[in-house]
Amino acid sequence: MPPTASAGLRQNYDGIALVLQGGGALGAYQAGVYAELHKTEYQPDWIAGVSIGAINAALIAGNPPGRRLRALGDFWDQVSSHLQHGPQRSWPQQWLGELWPGPRSGFNQFSALWSAMLGVPGFYEPRLPPPWLRPDGDPAALSLYDAAPLRRTLEQHVDFDLINSRRVRLSVGAVNVRSGNSVYFDNHHCRLGPQHILASGALPPAFAPVEIDGEFYWDGGIVSNTPLQYLLDARAGRSQLVLQVDLFPARGALPRNLAEVAQRQKDILYSSRTRYNSNMAAQIANTRQAARDLLARLPESLRGDPQVEALRAALHQGRVDIVQLIYRHKPYELESKDYEFSRASVHEHWEAGRRDMCDTLQHPEWLRSSGLEDGVTQYDLAHRPE
């Protein structure tokens, strides 16, 4: 995007937010989106994430701008270092890949099986002995995998002192295991550490709940996989440009077999009513505008009433423009796409994110403000004109 266009749009908002959904291995798409965004003046001052979105958010907020891409690249290179796709594959990969239809589909299925059986470097490893051989009450009996490697990776690649300096606001979503309530750990309200990122990504039964201040937390995606609503509620009336990066499409085709049933069910489950949340935000903004119009029609004798003034102040909210990017899976990606960490797939996801963000930035008219002081406008790449 030309610098003049970027600068002009940037000054129309009080802040720019990056909203990152959970989705495991698909999170490389978010990294690609940021890699392209990093070239522009649209640097986010607030990042909200859930699960893998929280990990990517910590890698961005926990590094100065000049080191962010390297931190993201190092992380995704590390977690995709087990398997390659191509002529250099080992004979077990080649042989087992033939058990599934299509060479790439077979490789992806084997790669996902490999991750499930042996873990992912720098991310998680199987518990030995397994949880079913451990006594009740043993913390290791609560999950299939140990996430200690991820803690070490975060400590290596993320500067939590920088995060807690609050140069970039960071909010990560989790769920309180006892209450079932959604919770957001926010560096504007508490000091963040690796445990908060681990809690946001502790999806059961793969990972054990994470203890923080005497309470236990699981992955925020159990309640809501998209932190958009938290951001809208916590923005305190500031106008925001929101770049929302989703990893599961809410819309999709009717399944034709059981494999596609499992994939479609996961897409619906983890899309977390993203469009519903943004539509409701728009509806609330429209209702607020109607109430303001009604107040403007009050007789002069009532306009200065303290209660009317208080209502008028409560109705004022800065506008929100939501630009949505959604990962669209390839035909050979099945239900296992979120735990398939091969280098080939990670590179494809990264490139897809970079390409979609580049496409967005090449069409700045989609990002032009409507000129409204209040309201919510959505821009959906899924329905962009050809």
Salt bridges, closest charged atoms under 4 A:
GLU36 OE1 - LYS39 NZ 3.29
GLU36 OE1 - ARG354 NH1 3.25
ASP45 OD2 - ARG10 NH2 3.36
ASP74 OD2 - ARG70 NE 3.80
ASP138 OD2 - ARG134 NH1 3.73
GLU155 OE2 - ARG151 NH1 3.97
ASP161 OD1 - ARG191 NH2 2.91
ASP186 OD2 - ARG169 NH2 2.83
GLU215 OE1 - ARG178 NE 3.53
GLU260 OE2 - ARG256 NH2 2.59
ASP267 OD2 - ARG264 NH1 3.91
ASP267 OD2 - HIS329 ND1 3.96
ASP267 OD1 - LYS337 NZ 2.79
GLU300 OE1 - ARG303 NH1 3.61
GLU309 OE2 - ARG312 NH1 3.30
GLU333 OE2 - HIS349 NE2 2.75
GLU335 OE2 - LYS266 NZ 2.80
ASP338 OD1 - LYS266 NZ 2.84
GLU348 OE2 - ARG104 NH1 2.78
GLU351 OE2 - ARG354 NH2 2.71
ASP359 OD1 - HIS363 ND1 3.44
ASP359 OD2 - ARG384 NE 2.79
ASP374 OD2 - ARG288 NH1 3.73
ASP374 OD2 - ARG292 NH1 2.73
ASP380 OD2 - ARG275 NH2 2.50
ASP380 OD2 - HIS383 ND1 3.44
